[in-house]
Amino acid sequence: MKPINVLLASVVEDKVVRDKLRKGLTPLAKTGIIVIGDENDILPGDVTLDILNAQLLRAEIIVLLVSTDALGSDYFYSDYMDKAVQRHIDGEAIVIPVKIGPCSLEHTPLKPIKYLPTDGIPMRQKNLDDAVYEVTEQIELVAKKRRNKKAFEGLIKDADDLFNTQQWEGSLSKFTSALAFWQLDLKPEKEEINQKIILCQEQIAKENEARQFESRKSMFLSSMKVAEDFRDQRNWSQAIKMYEKAHENWESGFEVDRVLVESRISECGLEIAKLENIADINPIPAPPVQVLEKEIKNKIKPSQSGRQRTSQKPIQKEVPTTSNNHKNSTNTKAPPSLPNIYQILSDVWERHGKLISYAVIALAFLIFITCIIPPKPNPISKKEDMAIQEARRLDTLPVWKNFNSAFPNGAYKGEANESIKRLEYRQDRVDTYAEWAKHSYSYEDIFGDIMVSIIYHPKDSTFYKNLYEYYKK
């Protein structure tokens, strides 16, 4: 965040007090909270009035050191007081009158503005160091408040720009960071910001769902394309598998009608059934006897002895003769085909159907009893119960890890694992913030991340709020 420009305005007679106050504000300038400007910045040869006007227009906090000498100065009245009060009224700057000597502000433009010191006693009538410390403290509070306001307004402007262009994730991040700088006198109200955060989250969820839908749609169309290719190739078994996969992935809103997918599945099923029926009606014919005899002859090996090979008689097939002395005929039979599975199942059901029915009923009864009777919970020992109470009370990472080691299969194993993950994440955040601060990262990033952690980890909200206050200081 940029520092706040602070102008110390005084007359020459009050230079000693002004220089003392400037020294008191120096630590704020070194830490980057403010930038100090006064007449000491005017160099020889500069046009004094032009420099003063430039400082006055640039200043966000104008500290008017008021005394009788200052009120009696024409240029202080016209060049400082009137212009400063007008900028204060317009909301462009904050004017802080500081009484350094006895004087009355009753008939001056500063009358409605609260002045310092807060007790009304001028600085010169006090211990000067104490008075400077008191005034410096008040200026620091005003500067930090102004700084937070600038950061808040900048974040809200960026968030609204992203929101209007439907960049939901960036807008959500900016709105969440802006909440860290929100104050009672700032607009928009906190409730309005929270409503926009909720709207951003809903839109992000819709976009994620749309992306997931498109991914599922792409998988469905890919399955349909492969299935159509198999169908064109008349590869019905592969086609029906891909159509069934596409049918499982079908959703309302896809370009392809579900009825078409179901009709394709039916078509493939009919084609497969036709092929199976053709195979049953037209069995492969058995080879004739002469072919079998020739194959057997070719397989007979000659003897390896030195004797002369004897001639082999052809294998003759005995054929039955009829009682009516008909001519001998060769009767060839086809090898038996595989048994029909449906016929086998039908035979088994006819023989053992009643026994199978009883077995199915008994199995269903056992499954029903198993489902309605809840499992017996693991017994919780008194030692484990006392340990979980102590772990919940202390809620530290070493305690939960010791509990998990002592009771690895205990009844509270799930709670222990969740607590370990939560505390490890918390430790990781603390280390990350320290590293960011060490490398001079913007505190805006730290505050934004802390606010996100508060939203998503409400159980540790107190811890993160304390962490926020620590980095705020």
Secondary structure, DSSP 8 states (H G I E B T S, - for coil): ---EEEEEE--GGGHHHHHHHHHHHHHHHHTTSEEEE-GGG--TTS-HHHHHHHHHHH-SEEEEEE-HHHHT-HHIIIIIIHHHHHHHHHTS-EEEEEE-SS---TTSTTTTS--BSTTS--GGGS-HHHHHHHHHHHHHHHHHHHHHHHHHHHHHHHHHHHHHTT-HHHHHHHHHHHHTT--TT-SS-HHHHHHHHHHHHHHHHHHHHHHHHHHHHHHHHHHHHHHHHHHHTT-HHHHHHHHHHHHHH--TT-SS-HHHHHHHHHHHHHHHHHHHHHHHHS------HHHHHHHHHHH----SSSS---------------TT----------------HHHHHHHHHHHHHHHHHHHHHHHHHHHHHHHHS--------HHHHHHHHHHHHH--HHHHHHHHHH-TTSTTHHHHHHHHHHHHHHHHHHHHHHHHHHTT--HHHHHHHHHHHHHH-GGGHHHHHHHHHHHH-
